[in-house]
Amino acid sequence: MPTSTGAGEFSSAPQRGPDPRAARSRAAALGAAQQLLVEQGWSAVTHVAVAARSGVGRTTLYRHWPDAAELIRDVIAQRIAGAHTTPTGELRDDLVQELEGLRALLHDPVSETGLRAVIERAGADPVFSELKESLYRNGSQVFRLVIDDAKFRGELPAHLETDRAIDELAGPLVYRRLLAGRTFDTGYVELVVDDFLAAHAVQ
């Protein structure tokens, strides 16, 4: 670790941005993992297969993703990040928008296949169990923000448990798609939100 010989020694050093080669390698690896996940299932997402498909060296893959499950996690997390919305402060609109993002996520072949794999393996594999919890926290963060802000503004009861509210909103979509295997549109999303508000919104 370098030692400083003066107060301004490090402040004058040029700041380096992200290494574009590392970004390209990461994108190539995740792209290959996505393809393998959809084509052959979670068990096909291995370091050897991703290296062969992406051209990224196995040493690099192991350095960034020591366990193959972490590749699946980042594939899904990437999709979740793209599905999140920015709250506006309008409760119904914010819930519909975020739930619509979840609807799109559940109908996306990559994220749907990945989520099914995580749910399937979580009961038997501690790595996938931890992965499921991580994805839940990541996926529910905007819902949590919208609901907690609405409670603060007095639009939802202060005693309403946030986790229960998220279950009531997201649960029907997850069940309908991942368990029942049915498709649904924005109209269903709006119905779920309106039923939730009818039950809980402060008049």
Z-matrix of the N, CA and C atoms (Angstrom, degrees):
N
C 1 1.459
C 2 1.513 1 109.55
N 3 1.356 2 120.46 1 127.67
C 4 1.452 3 121.55 2 -176.81
C 5 1.510 4 110.89 3 -68.45
N 6 1.330 5 115.85 4 149.42
C 7 1.455 6 120.95 5 176.31
C 8 1.507 7 109.36 6 -107.35
N 9 1.313 8 116.26 7 147.87
C 10 1.451 9 121.37 8 -178.23
C 11 1.512 10 109.89 9 -89.23
N 12 1.349 11 117.12 10 137.30
C 13 1.455 12 121.37 11 176.38
C 14 1.508 13 110.86 12 -107.97
N 15 1.333 14 116.80 13 -0.49
C 16 1.456 15 119.92 14 179.67
C 17 1.497 16 109.77 15 -164.20
N 18 1.343 17 116.27 16 156.80
C 19 1.464 18 120.47 17 -174.44
C 20 1.504 19 112.32 18 -63.02
N 21 1.333 20 117.75 19 -30.43
C 22 1.458 21 119.38 20 -175.57
C 23 1.508 22 114.29 21 -101.63
N 24 1.319 23 117.18 22 11.98
C 25 1.468 24 120.03 23 -173.06
C 26 1.514 25 112.03 24 -59.64
N 27 1.358 26 118.11 25 -44.03
C 28 1.453 27 120.87 26 -174.60
C 29 1.519 28 111.67 27 -89.52
N 30 1.335 29 117.57 28 -24.83
C 31 1.461 30 119.11 29 -176.47
C 32 1.512 31 112.44 30 -68.29
N 33 1.333 32 117.80 31 -24.64
C 34 1.456 33 120.25 32 -178.95
C 35 1.520 34 112.48 33 -89.57
N 36 1.325 35 117.68 34 -6.70
C 37 1.467 36 120.56 35 -178.93
C 38 1.521 37 109.83 36 -72.27
N 39 1.318 38 118.91 37 141.34
C 40 1.467 39 121.01 38 178.24
C 41 1.511 40 111.29 39 -64.73
N 42 1.323 41 116.04 40 138.98
C 43 1.461 42 121.55 41 179.69
C 44 1.524 43 109.96 42 -87.84
N 45 1.302 44 116.33 43 128.34
C 46 1.459 45 120.90 44 -179.95
C 47 1.516 46 110.24 45 -94.91
N 48 1.311 47 116.10 46 136.63
C 49 1.457 48 120.94 47 176.06
C 50 1.511 49 109.98 48 -83.96
N 51 1.321 50 116.91 49 -177.78
C 52 1.467 51 120.74 50 178.34
C 53 1.529 52 111.20 51 -58.70
N 54 1.298 53 115.69 52 141.60
C 55 1.459 54 121.33 53 178.52
C 56 1.529 55 108.79 54 -69.74
N 57 1.340 56 118.45 55 116.31
C 58 1.472 57 119.62 56 -178.16
C 59 1.522 58 112.93 57 -62.48
N 60 1.323 59 117.46 58 -28.44
C 61 1.461 60 120.07 59 178.24
C 62 1.524 61 110.51 60 -67.76
N 63 1.336 62 115.53 61 -40.09
C 64 1.470 63 119.37 62 178.04
C 65 1.523 64 110.20 63 -65.35
N 66 1.332 65 116.95 64 -39.32
C 67 1.464 66 120.90 65 179.20
C 68 1.526 67 110.59 66 -64.47
N 69 1.338 68 116.01 67 -40.67
C 70 1.472 69 119.65 68 179.21
C 71 1.526 70 110.65 69 -66.28
N 72 1.322 71 116.23 70 -41.29
C 73 1.473 72 119.77 71 179.37
C 74 1.525 73 110.57 72 -64.09
N 75 1.318 74 117.02 73 -42.41
C 76 1.461 75 120.82 74 179.62
C 77 1.526 76 110.52 75 -62.98
N 78 1.339 77 116.23 76 -45.18
C 79 1.464 78 120.21 77 179.80
C 80 1.526 79 110.99 78 -62.84
N 81 1.334 80 116.49 79 -41.12
C 82 1.464 81 120.34 80 -179.97
C 83 1.529 82 110.81 81 -65.60
N 84 1.331 83 116.69 82 -41.92
C 85 1.467 84 120.57 83 -179.26
C 86 1.523 85 110.91 84 -65.53
N 87 1.332 86 117.03 85 -45.79
C 88 1.461 87 119.86 86 -179.84
C 89 1.522 88 111.43 87 -67.59
N 90 1.333 89 116.45 88 -34.85
C 91 1.463 90 119.50 89 176.60
C 92 1.521 91 111.30 90 -63.90
N 93 1.333 92 116.41 91 -42.36
C 94 1.466 93 120.30 92 178.02
C 95 1.526 94 110.71 93 -65.84
N 96 1.332 95 116.85 94 -40.68
C 97 1.462 96 120.28 95 179.05
C 98 1.527 97 110.86 96 -62.85
N 99 1.323 98 117.07 97 -39.52
C 100 1.466 99 121.25 98 176.89
C 101 1.525 100 110.97 99 -59.70
N 102 1.323 101 115.90 100 -47.40
C 103 1.466 102 120.35 101 -178.70
C 104 1.523 103 111.12 102 -61.48
N 105 1.320 104 116.55 103 -46.44
C 106 1.464 105 120.35 104 -179.11
C 107 1.522 106 111.06 105 -64.27
N 108 1.322 107 116.42 106 -38.93
C 109 1.455 108 121.36 107 -179.49
C 110 1.527 109 111.21 108 -60.59
N 111 1.327 110 116.22 109 -46.10
C 112 1.463 111 120.60 110 -178.11
C 113 1.526 112 111.20 111 -73.88
N 114 1.324 113 116.82 112 -40.09
C 115 1.461 114 120.60 113 -175.21
C 116 1.529 115 113.27 114 -73.88
N 117 1.352 116 116.13 115 -40.30
C 118 1.463 117 118.83 116 -169.52
C 119 1.526 118 114.78 117 -129.45
N 120 1.331 119 118.22 118 -5.64
C 121 1.453 120 120.11 119 -179.96
C 122 1.513 121 112.91 120 95.91
N 123 1.346 122 115.18 121 171.95
C 124 1.462 123 120.88 122 -173.52
C 125 1.515 124 113.73 123 -60.50
N 126 1.341 125 117.69 124 -33.38
C 127 1.462 126 119.95 125 -176.18
C 128 1.522 127 112.59 126 -67.96
N 129 1.337 128 116.65 127 -17.19
C 130 1.469 129 120.46 128 179.44
C 131 1.520 130 112.22 129 -82.33
N 132 1.325 131 116.95 130 -12.48
C 133 1.466 132 120.39 131 -178.60
C 134 1.527 133 108.32 132 -84.19
N 135 1.318 134 115.31 133 87.38
C 136 1.459 135 122.24 134 178.37
C 137 1.527 136 108.65 135 -120.81
N 138 1.314 137 115.90 136 162.96
C 139 1.467 138 119.36 137 178.35
C 140 1.525 139 111.23 138 -60.79
N 141 1.318 140 115.82 139 -40.09
C 142 1.471 141 119.76 140 -179.22
C 143 1.530 142 110.71 141 -63.80
N 144 1.341 143 116.57 142 -46.46
C 145 1.461 144 120.24 143 -177.75
C 146 1.516 145 111.70 144 -68.47
N 147 1.337 146 117.05 145 -41.23
C 148 1.465 147 120.04 146 179.62
C 149 1.523 148 110.53 147 -66.16
N 150 1.325 149 117.41 148 -39.58
C 151 1.462 150 120.82 149 177.65
C 152 1.523 151 110.64 150 -61.77
N 153 1.318 152 116.65 151 -44.52
C 154 1.465 153 120.87 152 -179.40
C 155 1.517 154 111.32 153 -65.12
N 156 1.321 155 117.28 154 -39.46
C 157 1.462 156 121.16 155 -176.82
C 158 1.534 157 111.81 156 -76.57
N 159 1.331 158 117.05 157 -36.10
C 160 1.468 159 120.61 158 -172.14
C 161 1.513 160 114.50 159 -97.08
N 162 1.345 161 116.76 160 -22.91
C 163 1.459 162 119.35 161 -174.29
C 164 1.517 163 113.23 162 83.71
N 165 1.325 164 117.29 163 1.40
C 166 1.470 165 121.94 164 177.35
C 167 1.527 166 108.34 165 -84.68
N 168 1.317 167 117.32 166 133.31
C 169 1.455 168 121.37 167 -177.20
C 170 1.522 169 112.78 168 -63.10
N 171 1.321 170 115.75 169 146.93
C 172 1.458 171 120.26 170 -179.37
C 173 1.529 172 112.24 171 -61.82
N 174 1.337 173 116.17 172 -34.32
C 175 1.464 174 119.57 173 178.64
C 176 1.522 175 110.40 174 -60.41
N 177 1.317 176 116.28 175 -42.22
C 178 1.465 177 121.25 176 178.44
C 179 1.525 178 110.35 177 -65.22
N 180 1.321 179 116.71 178 -42.55
C 181 1.466 180 120.41 179 179.94
C 182 1.515 181 111.10 180 -62.64
N 183 1.319 182 117.09 181 -45.50
C 184 1.467 183 120.24 182 179.91
C 185 1.526 184 111.50 183 -64.24
N 186 1.335 185 115.98 184 -32.45
C 187 1.460 186 118.99 185 -179.36
C 188 1.529 187 111.15 186 -67.30
N 189 1.315 188 116.26 187 -40.73
C 190 1.470 189 120.69 188 -177.02
C 191 1.529 190 112.73 189 -89.28
N 192 1.329 191 116.80 190 -30.99
C 193 1.467 192 121.37 191 -178.60
C 194 1.530 193 108.34 192 -134.45
N 195 1.324 194 118.35 193 81.96
C 196 1.482 195 120.62 194 -177.36
C 197 1.513 196 113.00 195 -56.89
N 198 1.327 197 117.94 196 -31.97
C 199 1.461 198 122.30 197 177.65
C 200 1.528 199 108.36 198 -116.43
N 201 1.332 200 116.71 199 139.42
C 202 1.467 201 120.25 200 -178.66
C 203 1.526 202 111.94 201 -60.67
N 204 1.329 203 117.21 202 -28.27
C 205 1.465 204 120.22 203 178.20
C 206 1.521 205 111.26 204 -60.55
N 207 1.328 206 116.69 205 -28.69
C 208 1.457 207 120.48 206 179.16
C 209 1.529 208 111.06 207 -68.97
N 210 1.315 209 116.85 208 -28.59
C 211 1.468 210 120.24 209 173.73
C 212 1.526 211 110.04 210 -64.72
N 213 1.336 212 115.64 211 -44.82
C 214 1.466 213 119.80 212 178.40
C 215 1.517 214 110.06 213 -63.14
N 216 1.333 215 116.42 214 -40.99
C 217 1.466 216 120.25 215 178.11
C 218 1.527 217 110.73 216 -57.51
N 219 1.333 218 117.02 217 -47.24
C 220 1.458 219 119.38 218 -176.22
C 221 1.521 220 112.02 219 -71.36
N 222 1.326 221 116.88 220 -30.89
C 223 1.464 222 120.09 221 174.77
C 224 1.527 223 109.89 222 -61.58
N 225 1.337 224 116.45 223 -47.95
C 226 1.467 225 120.13 224 -179.09
C 227 1.526 226 110.45 225 -70.20
N 228 1.330 227 117.06 226 -41.67
C 229 1.467 228 120.56 227 -179.22
C 230 1.519 229 111.00 228 -60.35
N 231 1.319 230 116.16 229 -36.08
C 232 1.461 231 120.70 230 177.44
C 233 1.524 232 110.55 231 -62.50
N 234 1.335 233 115.98 232 -41.66
C 235 1.461 234 120.83 233 178.11
C 236 1.525 235 111.11 234 -67.52
N 237 1.341 236 116.06 235 -41.22
C 238 1.462 237 120.06 236 -179.79
C 239 1.524 238 110.38 237 -62.30
N 240 1.327 239 116.44 238 -43.32
C 241 1.465 240 120.08 239 179.80
C 242 1.527 241 110.83 240 -58.69
N 243 1.317 242 116.53 241 -38.24
C 244 1.462 243 120.40 242 179.40
C 245 1.515 244 113.45 243 -73.01
N 246 1.339 245 116.61 244 -20.63
C 247 1.469 246 120.54 245 -178.30
C 248 1.521 247 112.62 246 -88.80
N 249 1.330 248 117.72 247 -19.52
C 250 1.457 249 120.84 248 -178.71
C 251 1.526 250 111.20 249 -65.47
N 252 1.323 251 115.74 250 150.94
C 253 1.457 252 121.85 251 177.89
C 254 1.527 253 109.41 252 -119.03
N 255 1.329 254 116.21 253 169.85
C 256 1.461 255 121.88 254 178.92
C 257 1.520 256 109.18 255 -102.04
N 258 1.331 257 118.69 256 117.57
C 259 1.467 258 120.47 257 -178.82
C 260 1.522 259 112.52 258 -60.21
N 261 1.328 260 114.96 259 146.15
C 262 1.462 261 121.37 260 -179.51
C 263 1.525 262 112.49 261 -109.44
N 264 1.324 263 117.32 262 -13.65
C 265 1.448 264 120.86 263 -175.03
C 266 1.511 265 113.48 264 98.14
N 267 1.338 266 116.96 265 -7.63
C 268 1.464 267 121.88 266 174.47
C 269 1.526 268 107.53 267 -93.49
N 270 1.340 269 116.75 268 108.51
C 271 1.454 270 121.10 269 -167.99
C 272 1.525 271 113.33 270 -55.95
N 273 1.320 272 118.08 271 -54.48
C 274 1.461 273 119.95 272 -176.44
C 275 1.524 274 110.56 273 -62.47
N 276 1.322 275 116.60 274 -46.24
C 277 1.468 276 119.81 275 -179.45
C 278 1.527 277 111.23 276 -60.39
N 279 1.330 278 116.01 277 -42.72
C 280 1.468 279 119.00 278 -178.38
C 281 1.524 280 111.55 279 -65.63
N 282 1.335 281 117.03 280 -40.22
C 283 1.461 282 119.81 281 178.57
C 284 1.524 283 111.54 282 -67.05
N 285 1.325 284 116.82 283 -42.20
C 286 1.464 285 120.14 284 179.23
C 287 1.522 286 110.23 285 -63.53
N 288 1.330 287 117.49 286 -44.28
C 289 1.464 288 120.49 287 -177.84
C 290 1.521 289 111.82 288 -63.90
N 291 1.338 290 116.03 289 -45.09
C 292 1.464 291 118.65 290 -178.46
C 293 1.528 292 111.02 291 -70.05
N 294 1.329 293 116.89 292 -37.20
C 295 1.456 294 120.10 293 178.03
C 296 1.530 295 110.88 294 -70.31
N 297 1.319 296 116.68 295 -31.16
C 298 1.463 297 120.18 296 174.86
C 299 1.526 298 110.19 297 -66.61
N 300 1.336 299 116.43 298 -35.97
C 301 1.466 300 119.56 299 174.54
C 302 1.519 301 111.30 300 -62.45
N 303 1.335 302 116.67 301 -39.76
C 304 1.467 303 120.63 302 176.55
C 305 1.518 304 110.41 303 -65.58
N 306 1.323 305 117.07 304 -41.13
C 307 1.473 306 120.28 305 178.27
C 308 1.533 307 110.47 306 -58.22
N 309 1.340 308 116.23 307 -45.38
C 310 1.470 309 120.11 308 179.20
C 311 1.532 310 110.18 309 -63.82
N 312 1.320 311 116.58 310 -39.49
C 313 1.467 312 121.10 311 179.84
C 314 1.518 313 111.10 312 -61.72
N 315 1.326 314 116.33 313 -42.56
C 316 1.463 315 121.10 314 -177.70
C 317 1.528 316 112.29 315 -71.03
N 318 1.326 317 117.53 316 -21.17
C 319 1.460 318 121.04 317 178.91
C 320 1.534 319 112.40 318 -97.92
N 321 1.324 320 116.52 319 -0.70
C 322 1.459 321 121.31 320 178.45
C 323 1.529 322 108.58 321 -84.57
N 324 1.323 323 119.18 322 125.98
C 325 1.472 324 120.87 323 -174.61
C 326 1.526 325 113.88 324 -56.47
N 327 1.324 326 117.53 325 -38.85
C 328 1.462 327 120.40 326 -177.61
C 329 1.521 328 110.97 327 -67.83
N 330 1.329 329 116.86 328 -54.99
C 331 1.465 330 119.42 329 -176.92
C 332 1.520 331 111.62 330 -68.92
N 333 1.330 332 117.71 331 -36.23
C 334 1.465 333 119.46 332 178.65
C 335 1.527 334 110.97 333 -62.35
N 336 1.328 335 116.41 334 -47.14
C 337 1.463 336 120.00 335 179.76
C 338 1.521 337 110.78 336 -63.28
N 339 1.326 338 116.36 337 -41.08
C 340 1.459 339 120.05 338 179.48
C 341 1.514 340 112.42 339 -64.61
N 342 1.321 341 116.70 340 -43.40
C 343 1.463 342 120.22 341 179.44
C 344 1.519 343 111.37 342 -64.72
N 345 1.315 344 116.62 343 -40.58
C 346 1.467 345 119.63 344 177.26
C 347 1.537 346 110.53 345 -60.57
N 348 1.327 347 116.10 346 -40.94
C 349 1.468 348 120.63 347 -180.00
C 350 1.522 349 110.64 348 -64.14
N 351 1.324 350 116.08 349 -43.19
C 352 1.467 351 119.98 350 -179.04
C 353 1.525 352 110.69 351 -63.80
N 354 1.326 353 116.67 352 -45.98
C 355 1.470 354 120.68 353 179.51
C 356 1.526 355 110.49 354 -62.46
N 357 1.336 356 116.34 355 -41.58
C 358 1.470 357 120.84 356 -179.08
C 359 1.519 358 111.93 357 -62.54
N 360 1.331 359 117.21 358 -40.94
C 361 1.453 360 120.86 359 -173.14
C 362 1.525 361 114.23 360 -90.96
N 363 1.344 362 117.30 361 -17.97
C 364 1.468 363 120.34 362 -171.50
C 365 1.520 364 113.03 363 -59.25
N 366 1.334 365 117.51 364 -34.09
C 367 1.460 366 120.24 365 -177.71
C 368 1.511 367 113.97 366 -72.19
N 369 1.333 368 117.79 367 -20.35
C 370 1.462 369 121.03 368 -174.88
C 371 1.523 370 113.75 369 -115.55
N 372 1.324 371 117.15 370 -16.87
C 373 1.462 372 121.11 371 -173.58
C 374 1.528 373 109.18 372 -125.45
N 375 1.336 374 118.41 373 115.15
C 376 1.469 375 120.79 374 -179.10
C 377 1.526 376 113.25 375 -58.36
N 378 1.332 377 116.91 376 -31.83
C 379 1.466 378 119.70 377 178.81
C 380 1.519 379 110.45 378 -63.73
N 381 1.332 380 116.30 379 -44.12
C 382 1.458 381 120.09 380 179.55
C 383 1.530 382 111.33 381 -73.04
N 384 1.329 383 116.67 382 -29.67
C 385 1.457 384 119.97 383 176.16
C 386 1.524 385 110.45 384 -63.59
N 387 1.322 386 115.49 385 -45.44
C 388 1.466 387 120.15 386 177.14
C 389 1.525 388 110.44 387 -65.47
N 390 1.320 389 115.87 388 -37.35
C 391 1.462 390 121.11 389 177.99
C 392 1.524 391 110.73 390 -62.32
N 393 1.319 392 117.14 391 -41.84
C 394 1.461 393 121.19 392 178.63
C 395 1.522 394 111.16 393 -60.64
N 396 1.340 395 116.20 394 -44.55
C 397 1.458 396 120.15 395 179.46
C 398 1.520 397 111.20 396 -63.51
N 399 1.327 398 116.80 397 -40.66
C 400 1.461 399 121.29 398 179.20
C 401 1.526 400 111.03 399 -62.98
N 402 1.328 401 116.50 400 -43.74
C 403 1.461 402 120.53 401 180.00
C 404 1.526 403 111.37 402 -67.86
N 405 1.330 404 116.84 403 -35.65
C 406 1.464 405 119.81 404 177.14
C 407 1.526 406 110.68 405 -63.05
N 408 1.327 407 116.79 406 -46.41
C 409 1.469 408 119.99 407 179.19
C 410 1.521 409 110.96 408 -61.00
N 411 1.315 410 115.37 409 -43.73
C 412 1.464 411 120.63 410 -179.59
C 413 1.524 412 110.84 411 -65.83
N 414 1.331 413 115.91 412 -44.81
C 415 1.457 414 119.99 413 -175.68
C 416 1.511 415 114.42 414 -72.05
N 417 1.340 416 117.38 415 -25.02
C 418 1.468 417 120.42 416 -175.33
C 419 1.517 418 113.78 417 -98.48
N 420 1.319 419 118.22 418 0.07
C 421 1.459 420 119.78 419 -171.49
C 422 1.529 421 113.30 420 -63.63
N 423 1.326 422 119.05 421 -38.36
C 424 1.460 423 119.94 422 -179.90
C 425 1.524 424 110.39 423 -73.22
N 426 1.338 425 117.50 424 -40.89
C 427 1.465 426 119.98 425 173.99
C 428 1.532 427 110.37 426 -54.71
N 429 1.315 428 115.83 427 -44.61
C 430 1.465 429 120.78 428 -178.67
C 431 1.529 430 110.41 429 -61.41
N 432 1.324 431 116.62 430 -43.21
C 433 1.462 432 121.23 431 179.75
C 434 1.520 433 110.93 432 -63.36
N 435 1.340 434 116.91 433 -46.53
C 436 1.468 435 121.27 434 -178.82
C 437 1.526 436 110.76 435 -62.46
N 438 1.318 437 116.44 436 -45.49
C 439 1.470 438 120.33 437 -177.30
C 440 1.521 439 111.21 438 -68.20
N 441 1.331 440 117.44 439 -45.30
C 442 1.468 441 120.11 440 -179.72
C 443 1.532 442 111.01 441 -64.06
N 444 1.318 443 117.78 442 -38.92
C 445 1.473 444 120.55 443 177.58
C 446 1.521 445 110.71 444 -65.43
N 447 1.337 446 116.51 445 -39.23
C 448 1.466 447 120.18 446 178.95
C 449 1.523 448 110.96 447 -65.82
N 450 1.322 449 117.40 448 -36.51
C 451 1.470 450 120.24 449 175.50
C 452 1.524 451 110.37 450 -65.91
N 453 1.310 452 117.31 451 -40.17
C 454 1.463 453 121.61 452 178.77
C 455 1.529 454 111.05 453 -63.54
N 456 1.344 455 116.42 454 -37.98
C 457 1.467 456 120.63 455 179.57
C 458 1.523 457 112.61 456 -79.05
N 459 1.335 458 117.68 457 -8.08
C 460 1.448 459 121.09 458 -179.70
C 461 1.514 460 114.30 459 85.21
N 462 1.338 461 117.58 460 12.26
C 463 1.465 462 120.77 461 179.60
C 464 1.522 463 111.83 462 -84.64
N 465 1.318 464 116.94 463 -22.89
C 466 1.464 465 123.49 464 173.34
C 467 1.522 466 107.67 465 -124.43
N 468 1.334 467 117.64 466 151.10
C 469 1.471 468 119.88 467 -178.80
C 470 1.524 469 111.51 468 -60.66
N 471 1.313 470 116.03 469 138.67
C 472 1.461 471 120.39 470 -179.50
C 473 1.516 472 111.73 471 -62.90
N 474 1.334 473 117.49 472 -27.78
C 475 1.473 474 120.88 473 -177.24
C 476 1.535 475 112.58 474 -83.23
N 477 1.316 476 118.19 475 -6.48
C 478 1.462 477 120.81 476 -179.53
C 479 1.527 478 109.99 477 -65.74
N 480 1.315 479 116.69 478 123.39
C 481 1.462 480 120.54 479 178.96
C 482 1.523 481 109.40 480 -70.95
N 483 1.316 482 116.23 481 127.29
C 484 1.465 483 120.48 482 -176.94
C 485 1.520 484 111.76 483 -62.18
N 486 1.330 485 117.36 484 -41.75
C 487 1.465 486 119.88 485 179.30
C 488 1.526 487 111.14 486 -62.81
N 489 1.324 488 116.39 487 -39.37
C 490 1.462 489 119.39 488 177.96
C 491 1.526 490 110.15 489 -64.26
N 492 1.325 491 117.26 490 -41.36
C 493 1.460 492 120.80 491 179.45
C 494 1.533 493 110.83 492 -61.64
N 495 1.327 494 116.24 493 -42.50
C 496 1.468 495 120.04 494 178.58
C 497 1.518 496 110.23 495 -63.54
N 498 1.329 497 116.98 496 -40.47
C 499 1.468 498 120.73 497 177.13
C 500 1.529 499 110.92 498 -59.14
N 501 1.328 500 116.25 499 -43.98
C 502 1.465 501 120.38 500 -177.49
C 503 1.520 502 111.85 501 -67.14
N 504 1.316 503 116.51 502 -30.63
C 505 1.465 504 120.35 503 -178.53
C 506 1.535 505 112.10 504 -85.42
N 507 1.309 506 116.02 505 -51.74
C 508 1.469 507 119.81 506 -174.89
C 509 1.516 508 112.99 507 -84.07
N 510 1.340 509 116.80 508 -29.05
C 511 1.457 510 120.74 509 -175.27
C 512 1.519 511 115.00 510 -54.93
N 513 1.345 512 118.84 511 -47.54
C 514 1.469 513 118.82 512 -179.76
C 515 1.525 514 113.43 513 -60.16
N 516 1.337 515 116.91 514 -35.64
C 517 1.466 516 119.96 515 -179.33
C 518 1.520 517 110.99 516 -70.23
N 519 1.344 518 115.60 517 -45.23
C 520 1.463 519 119.92 518 -179.64
C 521 1.523 520 109.98 519 -62.72
N 522 1.332 521 117.10 520 -44.67
C 523 1.462 522 120.67 521 179.47
C 524 1.525 523 111.02 522 -62.37
N 525 1.332 524 115.95 523 -47.48
C 526 1.468 525 120.13 524 -175.19
C 527 1.521 526 112.08 525 -62.83
N 528 1.340 527 116.66 526 -36.98
C 529 1.465 528 119.78 527 -175.89
C 530 1.530 529 112.71 528 -89.91
N 531 1.343 530 117.16 529 -51.56
C 532 1.459 531 119.91 530 -172.21
C 533 1.512 532 113.34 531 -81.74
N 534 1.333 533 117.96 532 -28.38
C 535 1.457 534 120.07 533 -179.64
C 536 1.526 535 112.06 534 -101.72
N 537 1.329 536 116.74 535 -48.01
C 538 1.465 537 119.07 536 -179.69
C 539 1.523 538 112.18 537 -81.79
N 540 1.331 539 116.92 538 -19.18
C 541 1.466 540 120.39 539 178.43
C 542 1.516 541 113.95 540 69.68
N 543 1.330 542 117.16 541 27.23
C 544 1.463 543 121.00 542 -177.45
C 545 1.520 544 110.48 543 -103.58
N 546 1.309 545 116.39 544 150.26
C 547 1.457 546 121.64 545 174.48
C 548 1.526 547 109.04 546 -93.50
N 549 1.311 548 116.61 547 159.36
C 550 1.457 549 120.66 548 178.41
C 551 1.524 550 108.49 549 -157.25
N 552 1.338 551 115.20 550 161.89
C 553 1.458 552 120.20 551 -174.82
C 554 1.521 553 111.38 552 -113.87
N 555 1.329 554 115.41 553 -171.51
C 556 1.460 555 121.01 554 -178.33
C 557 1.518 556 111.92 555 -62.05
N 558 1.325 557 117.60 556 -30.04
C 559 1.456 558 120.50 557 178.48
C 560 1.518 559 111.74 558 -58.93
N 561 1.309 560 116.99 559 -38.45
C 562 1.466 561 120.53 560 178.35
C 563 1.529 562 110.16 561 -67.40
N 564 1.333 563 116.15 562 -40.58
C 565 1.457 564 121.08 563 177.60
C 566 1.528 565 110.47 564 -58.48
N 567 1.322 566 116.78 565 -46.52
C 568 1.459 567 121.02 566 -178.97
C 569 1.531 568 111.00 567 -64.34
N 570 1.331 569 116.45 568 -36.50
C 571 1.461 570 120.45 569 178.13
C 572 1.528 571 110.89 570 -63.63
N 573 1.326 572 117.30 571 -43.11
C 574 1.458 573 121.73 572 178.61
C 575 1.532 574 110.31 573 -61.51
N 576 1.328 575 116.73 574 -44.72
C 577 1.466 576 120.69 575 -179.69
C 578 1.529 577 110.73 576 -65.19
N 579 1.324 578 116.39 577 -45.07
C 580 1.468 579 118.89 578 -178.81
C 581 1.529 580 112.54 579 -64.97
N 582 1.323 581 117.91 580 -37.30
C 583 1.465 582 121.58 581 175.23
C 584 1.536 583 110.38 582 -63.67
N 585 1.341 584 116.23 583 -41.26
C 586 1.460 585 120.53 584 178.62
C 587 1.527 586 110.70 585 -63.32
N 588 1.316 587 117.46 586 -45.76
C 589 1.459 588 120.35 587 -179.09
C 590 1.524 589 111.72 588 -68.38
N 591 1.319 590 117.39 589 -36.01
C 592 1.452 591 120.46 590 177.35
C 593 1.531 592 110.79 591 -61.84
N 594 1.324 593 116.20 592 -32.94
C 595 1.467 594 120.82 593 -178.99
C 596 1.512 595 113.12 594 -81.96
N 597 1.346 596 117.17 595 -29.90
C 598 1.465 597 118.96 596 -169.17
C 599 1.525 598 116.14 597 -124.70
N 600 1.318 599 119.64 598 -23.00
C 601 1.465 600 119.75 599 -173.62
C 602 1.531 601 110.85 600 -62.13
N 603 1.319 602 115.73 601 138.72
C 604 1.457 603 121.97 602 177.63
C 605 1.527 604 108.49 603 -78.93
N 606 1.322 605 115.80 604 124.61
C 607 1.465 606 120.65 605 -176.93
C 608 1.537 607 110.48 606 -82.84
